[in-house]
């Protein structure tokens, strides 16, 4: 842990030094009344290409290059540097032109999705490890279906005890919809959802009307609700981990495309003036 913290501290300090160097370098161009915007633009394009290489690196299993974890750290710190250079390039203002405005929006969305990615890849795996057993994302719907089948079997058994329909009615009115698929997904990003808490409360309250055998079934249904809640918890977080790149990567290539158009237009305009 100390070694990891030491490496991170060194990486942060190094990144701050590099960011300071580029800031002074670009600012000195402004003082010399040279085209600092053009300079920052070329630097930003170079950084964007370097950042794009990370996605290409993840697809390569051979030859063995630098470890993916190191590439990720490199990607994160270069991303922060690119954001700083971007603000220098836009002169800390929102552009007015239509193309520049679109490029500005795409870049900011790209940066925000990258920041989100840093958060989810560092926080969510720890949360997943602390809640329930490990489960494959694609198999969660199958497990939910199995839970529903177990609950239905238990409810059928409960009807056999004195022809009682208490648990059967509870299943039809409340539990069936809960077990029909993922539920309370938005709430589970932060906490247990209200539907889960309500179901557990209702099951506990039913005990006063149930026989001993039915109470045992109610406890089993409560365990099924608990397991379903854990599966929903994993479904939400694994889904975020799985799909945030489907936002980040398209934004990356869109940004590069618009940046290329922007570069061509700027160069054409410069040639036309000369």
ZAMARGU-4260 file (C-alpha; in steps of 0.2 Angstrom, whole numbers, plus 5000, padded with zeros to 4 digits):
<rodrens>
0) 5000/5000/5000 | 5014/5012/5004 | 5023/5008/4988 | 5007/5012/4978 | 5004/5028/4988
5) 5022/5033/4985 | 5020/5029/4966 | 5004/5039/4965 | 5012/5054/4975 | 5027/5054/4963
10) 5015/5053/4948 | 5005/5068/4954 | 5020/5078/4958 | 5027/5074/4941 | 5011/5079/4932
15) 5010/5095/4941 | 5028/5099/4936 | 5024/5095/4918 | 5008/5105/4919 | 5018/5120/4926
20) 5031/5119/4912 | 5018/5119/4898 | 5009/5133/4907 | 5025/5144/4908 | 5030/5139/4890
25) 5013/5144/4883 | 5012/5160/4893 | 5030/5165/4888 | 5024/5164/4870 | 5010/5176/4874
30) 5023/5188/4882 | 5033/5187/4866 | 5018/5191/4856 | 5019/5175/4847 | 5004/5164/4842
35) 5001/5155/4858 | 4984/5149/4852 | 4992/5140/4838 | 5005/5132/4849 | 4993/5126/4862
40) 4982/5119/4848 | 4996/5108/4841 | 5001/5102/4859 | 4983/5098/4862 | 4981/5088/4846
45) 4997/5078/4850 | 4990/5075/4868 | 4974/5069/4860 | 4983/5057/4849 | 4993/5050/4863
50) 4977/5048/4873 | 4969/5039/4859 | 4983/5026/4859 | 4977/5020/4876 | 4962/5012/4868
55) 4973/5004/4854 | 4985/4998/4868 | 4971/4989/4877 | 4967/4979/4861 | 4984/4972/4859
60) 4989/4957/4869 | 5006/4955/4859 | 5019/4961/4859 | 5020/4963/4878 | 5021/4982/4881
65) 5019/4992/4897 | 5006/4985/4909 | 4989/4991/4906 | 4988/4998/4924 | 5003/5009/4920
70) 4995/5014/4904 | 4979/5019/4913 | 4988/5030/4925 | 4997/5038/4911 | 4981/5041/4902
75) 4973/5049/4917 | 4987/5061/4920 | 4989/5066/4902 | 4970/5068/4901 | 4971/5081/4915
80) 4986/5090/4906 | 4976/5090/4890 | 4961/5098/4899 | 4973/5112/4905 | 4980/5115/4887
85) 4962/5115/4881 | 4958/5130/4892 | 4974/5139/4886 | 4969/5135/4868 | 4952/5142/4871
90) 4959/5157/4881 | 4948/5152/4895 | 4932/5157/4885 | 4918/5149/4877 | 4920/5151/4858
95) 4907/5159/4847 | 4909/5150/4830 | 4897/5135/4827 | 4911/5123/4823 | 4922/5129/4838
100) 4907/5128/4849 | 4903/5110/4844 | 4921/5105/4847 | 4921/5114/4864 | 4905/5104/4869
105) 4912/5088/4863 | 4929/5090/4872 | 4920/5095/4888 | 4909/5080/4887 | 4924/5069/4883
110) 4933/5076/4898 | 4918/5074/4910 | 4916/5056/4904 | 4934/5053/4907 | 4932/5060/4925
115) 4917/5049/4927 | 4928/5034/4921 | 4941/5037/4934 | 4928/5037/4948 | 4919/5022/4942
120) 4934/5011/4939 | 4942/5015/4956 | 4926/5016/4967 | 4914/5003/4960 | 4925/4988/4960
125) 4927/4990/4979 | 4909/4992/4981 | 4905/4976/4971 | 4918/4966/4981 | 4909/4971/4997
130) 4892/4966/4992 | 4886/4949/4989 | 4896/4936/4979 | 4904/4939/4963 | 4892/4937/4948
135) 4894/4938/4929 | 4885/4953/4922 | 4877/4944/4908 | 4870/4930/4919 | 4861/4941/4931
140) 4845/4941/4922 | 4846/4921/4922 | 4849/4922/4941 | 4834/4934/4944 | 4823/4922/4934
145) 4828/4907/4945 | 4824/4918/4960 | 4807/4921/4953 | 4804/4902/4950 | 4810/4898/4968
150) 4798/4911/4975 | 4783/4904/4965 | 4787/4887/4971 | 4787/4893/4989 | 4771/4902/4987
155) 4763/4886/4980 | 4769/4877/4995 | 4761/4890/5007 | 4744/4887/4999 | 4745/4869/5004
160) 4745/4874/5023 | 4727/4876/5028 | 4723/4883/5011 | 4731/4899/5016 | 4732/4913/5003
165) 4741/4926/5013 | 4758/4923/5005 | 4750/4920/4988 | 4741/4937/4988 | 4757/4945/4994
170) 4766/4938/4980 | 4753/4943/4967 | 4752/4961/4973 | 4769/4965/4978 | 4783/4952/4975
175) 4779/4947/4957 | 4783/4963/4949 | 4799/4965/4960 | 4806/4949/4954 | 4801/4951/4936
180) 4817/4960/4932 | 4829/4974/4938 | 4821/4986/4949 | 4825/5002/4958 | 4841/5004/4947
185) 4842/5023/4950 | 4841/5022/4969 | 4854/5008/4970 | 4867/5019/4963 | 4868/5027/4980
190) 4858/5016/4992 | 4845/5002/4994 | 4829/5007/4986 | 4813/5010/4994 | 4804/4995/4986
195) 4816/4983/4994 | 4814/4990/5011 | 4795/4990/5009 | 4795/4972/5004 | 4805/4967/5019
200) 4794/4977/5031 | 4778/4969/5024 | 4785/4951/5025 | 4790/4954/5043 | 4773/4961/5047
205) 4764/4946/5039 | 4772/4934/5052 | 4758/4938/5065 | 4745/4931/5053 | 4755/4915/5048
210) 4758/4898/5054 | 4775/4892/5059 | 4777/4883/5042 | 4772/4899/5033 | 4783/4910/5043
215) 4798/4899/5037 | 4792/4901/5019 | 4791/4920/5023 | 4809/4920/5029 | 4814/4911/5013
220) 4805/4924/5003 | 4814/4938/5013 | 4831/4929/5008 | 4826/4929/4990 | 4822/4948/4991
225) 4839/4951/4999 | 4848/4941/4985 | 4838/4950/4972 | 4843/4967/4979 | 4861/4961/4979
230) 4859/4956/4960 | 4851/4973/4956 | 4866/4981/4965 | 4878/4972/4954 | 4868/4975/4939
235) 4869/4994/4941 | 4887/4995/4945 | 4893/4982/4933 | 4883/4990/4919 | 4891/5007/4923
240) 4908/4999/4922 | 4904/4990/4906 | 4895/5004/4896 | 4903/5021/4901 | 4916/5017/4888
245) 4902/5017/4875 | 4901/5035/4878 | 4919/5040/4881 | 4926/5031/4865 | 4914/5038/4853
250) 4916/5055/4860 | 4935/5053/4858 | 4934/5049/4839 | 4921/5063/4837 | 4932/5075/4845
255) 4947/5070/4834 | 4936/5071/4818 | 4930/5089/4822 | 4948/5094/4828 | 4954/5088/4811
260) 4941/5099/4802 | 4945/5113/4813 | 4964/5111/4809 | 4961/5111/4790 | 4950/5126/4791
265) 4962/5136/4802 | 4977/5131/4790 | 4967/5136/4775 | 4962/5153/4783 | 4980/5156/4787
270) 4986/5152/4770 | 4972/5163/4763 | 4978/5178/4773 | 4997/5176/4768
</rodrens>
